[in-house]
């Protein structure tokens, strides 16, 4: 399943992005996806992932219950 994100930028900025994307052999969509991923990874490396809190294991987890 995939969601679509529309990003609105001034036409001149889009033209610059397209030229850079073409220069590295990518289309604009691929270039933008990679740029966003890199930015997210940089923020997560600095601040941690929003998933971290939900995936942490408590230091003393509750004991399991016996199954009958």
Secondary structure, DSSP 8 states (H G I E B T S, - for coil): ----------HHHHHHHHHHHHHTT--HHHHHHHHHHHHHHHHHHHH--TTHHHH---TT--------
